[in-house]
Amino acid sequence: MAVRTAVRAAVVPAIGAPLEVTGIELPEPGPGQVRVKLAAAGVCHSDLSLSNGTMRVPLPAVLGHEGAGTVVAVGEGVTRVAPGDDVVLNWAPSCGSCHACTLGEVWLCANALAGAADVHARRADDGTDLHPGLNVAAFAEETVVSASCVLPAPEGIPLTEAALLGCAVLTGYGAVHHSARVREGETVAVFGVGGVGLATLQAARIAGASTIVAVDVSPEKEELARAAGATDYLLASDTTAREVRALTGKQGVDVAVECVGRATTIRTAWESTRRGGRTTVVGIGGKDQQVTFNALEIFHWGRTLSGCVYGNADPARDLPVLAEHVRAGRLDLGALVTERIALDGIPAAFENMLAGKGGRALVVF
C-alpha cells in the first residue's frame, strides 16, 4: 500500500509511558476510508485514561478523539464526503445492526470501537505499527479514518471550535438533555468543571435550570463556571452535599451530573440529589473506584443513578441541534477553551488535567 510523507502525531507507546510527539507514516485511504487534515483537536480526560490504562485499547496508538478538519482524499466507494469538505470526527460510529443499534441506543453500539484494533499507521523512525486510539487518531496533523467516522461540519462555525462538538459538547449536552432529561425550573449540580463539566453547565442553562451549582476542587475555576451558567460555586469538601442541600431549601438538587469518575465524587453527587432525584455519571473511573450503597438508602431516597456514555447522543441527530444553539448564541464553544496549544503541548495538558487545572486545552494545527 502506498505510504505518504510522514506527519507529526502524539503517540502513547505503552501503558504509563510518556507521550511521544513523533513522525508517523499514514497509508493512502483504502476502500471506505477518508484522509483528513486536522484543524484542531481537543485534549480530553479520556485520552489520559487511555495512556494510563484506565481504559484499555491496543497500544502503541495515536491518541486524540475530539477533532475537526478538512477531507484531503477519499478511498474507493466513499460518496458521503469529498476532498475539500470540512468534517467533525465521530470517534464512536454506530454499526446500525447490533442489538443496541436496533433499539435506537446508538451510543451503546457493540461495534463502535472495532476500528481501534486496526493498524492505523507506522512510526517513521522504526516502522512500529500504530493503532488509532479511539478510532480517529486526532492528535496528528493528518489522519485516515473510516468514512463512518466523519460528519459534515456545521456551517458558520470555525473548524477549530467545531472540534469540541465531537466529544465534550455532545457529552455534556447529552448528559443534561438525554440522560438526566433536565426540565425547565429544575435544580442541577455539576461535579467537575473541566471541558465536559463546562459544556454540562451551559447545557443546564439552555435547559432552563433555575439553580445551577458547580463543584470543583479548584477555586480558580469559579469564573469559568459562572460564565458557563453556574449560579453558585462550591469548593469540593466533606460537607459538599450539605452545602448543596442548603442552596436548595434543604432538599438537594433535582439532578446531579458527575464529570470526574471518582468513587467519592459519585457518592457525593448521589447524596446531593433530592429524594426522587436523578444522578448521572459521565466521568470514567477505574475498576478500583468502588461506590457502595446500602439497601435501605436505595429504598428510602428513591433516587435514580445512571451511567451516561457519550452523552447518550446520536451525533448525526444532535450535531445540527448543537450547531443551531451555537449560531443563536446560546452555546459558547470558545468559552470551553482555556488553552490553545501545539502538539508538543499535550503532555503538559495531561499534567494540568491531573492537577485539576483549566477547562479544555485545544491543539490548533
C-alpha positions as CSV (number, residue, x, y, z in Angstrom):
1,M,0.0,0.0,0.0
2,A,1.3,3.4,-0.9
3,V,2.6,5.5,2.0
4,R,2.6,9.3,2.1
5,T,5.2,11.5,3.7
6,A,5.4,11.4,7.4
7,V,3.2,13.7,9.5
8,R,3.7,14.5,13.2
9,A,1.5,12.8,15.8
10,A,1.2,12.2,19.5
11,V,1.9,8.5,20.3
12,V,1.5,6.6,23.5
13,P,4.0,3.7,23.3
14,A,2.7,1.6,26.2
15,I,0.5,1.9,29.4
16,G,2.0,4.5,31.6
17,A,4.8,5.5,29.2
18,P,5.3,9.2,28.4
19,L,3.5,10.5,25.3
20,E,5.8,11.0,22.4
21,V,5.4,13.5,19.6
22,T,7.0,11.9,16.6
23,G,6.7,11.3,12.8
24,I,4.3,8.7,11.6
25,E,3.6,7.4,8.1
26,L,0.0,7.2,7.0
27,P,-1.2,5.0,4.3
28,E,-3.4,6.4,1.5
29,P,-7.1,5.9,2.3
30,G,-8.3,2.4,1.3
31,P,-11.9,1.4,0.4
32,G,-14.4,3.2,2.6
33,Q,-11.8,5.4,4.2
34,V,-11.1,9.2,4.3
35,R,-7.9,11.2,5.0
36,V,-8.5,14.3,7.0
37,K,-6.1,17.3,7.6
38,L,-6.8,18.3,11.2
39,A,-7.6,21.9,12.1
40,A,-7.9,21.3,15.8
41,A,-8.2,18.5,18.4
42,G,-9.4,18.8,22.0
43,V,-7.4,17.2,24.8
44,C,-9.9,15.1,26.7
45,H,-9.6,13.2,30.0
46,S,-10.4,10.0,28.1
47,D,-7.1,10.4,26.3
48,L,-5.3,10.5,29.6
49,S,-7.3,7.4,30.7
50,L,-6.1,5.6,27.5
51,S,-2.5,6.5,28.3
52,N,-2.6,5.3,31.9
53,G,-4.5,2.1,31.3
54,T,-7.8,3.1,32.9
55,M,-9.4,2.5,29.5
56,R,-7.8,-0.3,27.5
57,V,-7.2,-0.2,23.8
58,P,-4.4,-1.8,21.6
59,L,-1.1,0.0,22.0
60,P,1.0,1.7,20.8
61,A,-1.5,4.1,19.5
62,V,-2.0,7.6,18.2
63,L,-4.3,9.3,20.7
64,G,-6.9,12.0,20.2
65,H,-10.6,11.5,19.6
66,E,-12.2,15.0,19.5
67,G,-11.3,16.8,16.3
68,A,-12.3,18.6,13.1
69,G,-10.6,19.2,9.8
70,T,-10.8,19.1,6.1
71,V,-11.0,16.0,3.8
72,V,-8.0,15.8,1.6
73,A,-8.5,12.4,0.0
74,V,-11.1,9.6,-0.1
75,G,-10.9,5.9,-0.9
76,E,-12.8,3.7,-3.2
77,G,-16.6,3.7,-2.6
78,V,-16.7,6.8,-0.5
79,T,-19.6,9.1,-1.6
80,R,-20.7,10.8,1.6
81,V,-17.8,13.3,1.6
82,A,-15.3,14.6,-1.0
83,P,-11.9,16.4,-0.9
84,G,-12.4,19.9,0.4
85,D,-15.3,19.1,2.7
86,D,-15.0,20.2,6.3
87,V,-15.8,17.5,8.8
88,V,-16.2,16.8,12.5
89,L,-14.7,13.4,13.7
90,N,-17.0,10.9,15.3
91,W,-14.9,8.5,17.5
92,A,-17.9,6.2,18.2
93,P,-19.7,5.4,14.9
94,S,-22.6,3.1,15.2
95,C,-22.9,0.0,13.1
96,G,-26.6,0.1,12.8
97,S,-27.1,-3.6,13.2
98,C,-26.1,-4.7,16.7
99,H,-28.7,-5.1,19.4
100,A,-28.2,-1.6,20.9
101,C,-28.4,0.0,17.5
102,T,-31.7,-1.8,16.6
103,L,-33.1,-0.4,19.9
104,G,-32.0,3.1,18.8
105,E,-29.3,3.3,21.5
106,V,-26.5,4.0,19.1
107,W,-24.3,5.4,21.9
108,L,-24.0,1.8,23.2
109,C,-23.1,0.2,19.8
110,A,-21.3,-3.0,20.4
111,N,-19.0,-2.4,17.4
112,A,-18.3,1.3,17.9
113,L,-14.7,0.8,18.8
114,A,-13.9,-2.1,16.5
115,G,-11.6,0.1,14.5
116,A,-9.3,0.7,17.5
117,A,-7.8,-2.7,16.9
118,D,-6.8,-1.9,13.3
119,V,-3.3,-0.9,12.3
120,H,-3.6,2.8,11.6
121,A,-0.1,3.9,10.7
122,R,3.6,3.2,11.3
123,R,6.2,5.2,13.2
124,A,8.5,6.9,10.8
125,D,11.7,6.2,12.8
126,D,11.4,2.4,13.4
127,G,8.4,1.1,11.4
128,T,6.4,0.1,14.5
129,D,2.7,-0.5,13.8
130,L,0.4,2.0,15.5
131,H,-3.3,1.7,16.3
132,P,-5.8,4.6,16.1
133,G,-6.7,5.0,19.9
134,L,-10.4,5.7,19.9
135,N,-10.8,5.1,16.2
136,V,-9.8,8.6,14.8
137,A,-6.3,9.4,16.0
138,A,-6.9,13.1,16.1
139,F,-3.6,14.0,17.8
140,A,-1.9,14.2,14.4
141,E,-1.5,16.7,11.5
142,E,-3.5,14.3,9.4
143,T,-5.4,11.1,10.0
144,V,-7.0,8.3,8.0
145,V,-10.4,7.1,9.3
146,S,-13.4,5.1,8.2
147,A,-16.0,7.3,6.3
148,S,-18.4,6.4,9.1
149,C,-16.2,8.4,11.5
150,V,-16.8,11.8,9.8
151,L,-19.8,14.1,9.9
152,P,-20.3,17.3,8.0
153,A,-19.0,20.3,9.9
154,P,-21.8,22.8,10.7
155,E,-21.8,25.9,8.6
156,G,-20.8,29.2,10.2
157,I,-18.8,27.7,13.0
158,P,-14.9,27.9,12.9
159,L,-13.4,24.4,12.4
160,T,-11.1,25.0,15.5
161,E,-14.2,25.4,17.7
162,A,-16.2,22.7,15.9
163,A,-13.7,20.2,17.1
164,L,-15.3,20.5,20.5
165,L,-18.6,19.2,19.2
166,G,-17.1,15.8,18.7
167,C,-16.9,14.9,22.4
168,A,-17.0,17.5,25.2
169,V,-20.2,19.3,24.0
170,L,-22.0,16.2,22.8
171,T,-21.3,14.5,26.1
172,G,-22.2,17.5,28.3
173,Y,-25.3,18.4,26.3
174,G,-26.4,14.8,26.1
175,A,-25.9,14.2,29.8
176,V,-28.4,17.1,30.5
177,H,-30.9,16.6,27.7
178,H,-30.8,12.9,27.0
179,S,-29.7,11.1,30.2
180,A,-30.9,13.3,33.1
181,R,-33.6,15.0,31.0
182,V,-33.4,18.3,32.9
183,R,-36.7,20.2,32.8
184,E,-37.2,23.9,32.9
185,G,-37.1,25.2,36.5
186,E,-35.3,22.2,37.9
187,T,-32.1,22.5,40.0
188,V,-28.8,21.0,38.9
189,A,-25.4,20.4,40.4
190,V,-22.4,19.7,38.2
191,F,-19.3,18.0,39.7
192,G,-16.1,18.7,37.9
193,V,-15.5,21.9,35.9
194,G,-13.3,20.6,33.0
195,G,-14.2,20.7,29.4
196,V,-17.2,18.3,29.8
197,G,-18.3,20.0,33.0
198,L,-18.3,23.4,31.4
199,A,-20.4,22.0,28.5
200,T,-22.8,20.5,31.0
201,L,-23.2,23.8,32.8
202,Q,-24.0,25.5,29.5
203,A,-26.5,22.7,28.7
204,A,-28.2,23.1,32.1
205,R,-28.6,26.8,31.4
206,I,-30.0,26.1,27.9
207,A,-32.5,23.7,29.5
208,G,-33.8,26.4,31.8
209,A,-32.5,25.1,35.1
210,S,-33.3,27.6,37.9
211,T,-30.3,26.9,40.2
212,I,-27.0,25.5,38.8
213,V,-24.4,24.6,41.3
214,A,-20.8,24.0,40.1
215,V,-18.5,21.9,42.3
216,D,-14.7,21.6,41.8
217,V,-11.5,21.3,43.8
218,S,-10.0,24.5,42.2
219,P,-11.0,28.0,43.3
220,E,-9.6,29.3,40.0
221,K,-12.4,27.7,38.1
222,E,-15.2,29.8,39.6
223,E,-15.1,32.5,37.0
224,L,-15.2,29.9,34.2
225,A,-18.1,28.1,35.9
226,R,-20.2,31.2,36.4
227,A,-19.6,32.3,32.8
228,A,-20.9,28.9,31.7
229,G,-24.1,29.3,33.6
230,A,-23.4,28.4,37.3
231,T,-25.5,30.4,39.8
232,D,-23.4,29.0,42.7
233,Y,-19.9,27.7,43.1
234,L,-18.7,25.3,45.8
235,L,-15.2,24.0,46.6
236,A,-15.3,20.3,47.0
237,S,-15.1,19.1,50.6
238,D,-16.5,16.7,53.1
239,T,-19.5,19.0,53.5
240,T,-20.3,19.5,49.8
241,A,-23.6,17.5,49.9
242,R,-24.8,19.5,52.9
243,E,-23.9,22.8,51.2
244,V,-25.8,21.8,48.1
245,R,-28.9,21.0,50.1
246,A,-28.6,24.4,51.9
247,L,-28.7,26.1,48.5
248,T,-31.9,24.2,47.5
249,G,-34.2,24.6,50.5
250,K,-32.5,21.6,52.3
251,Q,-33.9,19.3,49.7
252,G,-31.0,18.7,47.4
253,V,-30.9,19.2,43.6
254,D,-33.3,17.6,41.2
255,V,-30.3,16.4,39.1
256,A,-26.6,15.9,39.8
257,V,-24.1,15.3,37.0
258,E,-20.8,13.8,37.9
259,C,-18.0,14.6,35.4
260,V,-15.0,13.3,37.4
261,G,-15.2,9.5,37.6
262,R,-14.1,9.0,41.2
263,A,-16.0,7.0,43.8
264,T,-16.0,9.8,46.4
265,T,-17.4,12.3,43.9
266,I,-20.1,9.9,42.6
267,R,-21.1,9.2,46.2
268,T,-21.2,13.0,46.9
269,A,-23.3,13.7,43.8
270,W,-25.8,11.0,44.9
271,E,-26.0,12.5,48.4
272,S,-26.5,16.0,46.9
273,T,-29.6,14.8,45.0
274,R,-33.1,15.2,46.5
275,R,-35.3,12.3,47.3
276,G,-36.6,11.0,44.0
277,G,-33.9,12.9,42.1
278,R,-31.6,11.8,39.3
279,T,-27.8,11.3,39.4
280,T,-26.0,10.9,36.1
281,V,-22.4,9.7,36.0
282,V,-20.4,11.0,33.0
283,G,-16.9,10.6,34.4
284,I,-14.9,7.5,33.5
285,G,-13.3,5.9,36.6
286,G,-11.1,2.9,37.1
287,K,-12.1,-0.5,38.3
288,D,-10.6,0.3,41.7
289,Q,-13.1,3.0,42.2
290,Q,-15.8,1.2,44.2
291,V,-19.0,3.0,45.1
292,T,-21.1,1.5,47.8
293,F,-24.8,1.9,48.9
294,N,-26.8,0.2,51.5
295,A,-30.2,-1.4,50.6
296,L,-32.2,0.8,53.0
297,E,-31.0,4.1,51.5
298,I,-31.7,2.9,48.0
299,F,-35.3,2.3,49.0
300,H,-35.7,5.4,51.2
301,W,-34.2,8.0,48.8
302,G,-35.9,6.7,45.7
303,R,-33.1,8.2,43.6
304,T,-32.1,7.1,40.1
305,L,-28.4,6.5,39.4
306,S,-27.4,6.1,35.8
307,G,-24.4,5.9,33.7
308,C,-24.0,8.1,30.6
309,V,-22.0,7.0,27.5
310,Y,-21.1,9.8,25.1
311,G,-24.0,11.8,26.4
312,N,-26.4,9.1,25.2
313,A,-26.1,11.0,22.0
314,D,-26.6,10.3,18.3
315,P,-24.0,12.5,16.7
316,A,-25.8,12.6,13.3
317,R,-29.0,13.8,15.1
318,D,-27.5,16.0,17.7
319,L,-24.8,17.9,15.9
320,P,-27.2,20.1,13.9
321,V,-29.1,20.8,17.1
322,L,-25.9,21.9,18.8
323,A,-24.9,24.0,15.8
324,E,-28.1,25.9,16.0
325,H,-27.5,26.6,19.7
326,V,-24.1,27.9,18.7
327,R,-25.3,30.1,15.9
328,A,-28.1,31.5,18.1
329,G,-25.6,32.5,20.8
330,R,-26.9,30.1,23.4
331,L,-23.9,27.8,23.3
332,D,-20.4,29.4,23.5
333,L,-17.8,26.9,22.3
334,G,-14.9,29.3,22.8
335,A,-15.7,29.6,26.5
336,L,-14.8,26.0,27.0
337,V,-11.2,26.5,25.8
338,T,-8.8,27.7,28.4
339,E,-5.6,27.0,26.4
340,R,-4.6,26.7,22.8
341,I,-1.5,24.6,22.3
342,A,0.6,22.8,19.7
343,L,1.1,19.0,19.6
344,D,4.1,19.4,21.8
345,G,1.9,20.9,24.5
346,I,-0.2,17.8,25.0
347,P,2.0,16.2,27.8
348,A,1.7,19.4,29.8
349,A,-2.1,19.5,29.2
350,F,-2.2,16.0,30.7
351,E,-0.4,17.2,33.7
352,N,-2.8,20.1,34.1
353,M,-5.7,17.7,34.0
354,L,-4.2,15.6,36.7
355,A,-3.7,18.7,38.8
356,G,-7.4,19.8,38.2
357,K,-6.4,22.9,36.2
358,G,-8.2,24.6,33.4
359,G,-11.1,23.6,31.1
360,R,-10.4,22.3,27.6
361,A,-6.9,22.5,26.1
362,L,-7.2,22.7,22.3
363,V,-4.5,21.6,19.9
364,V,-4.6,24.0,17.0
365,F,-2.7,22.9,13.8
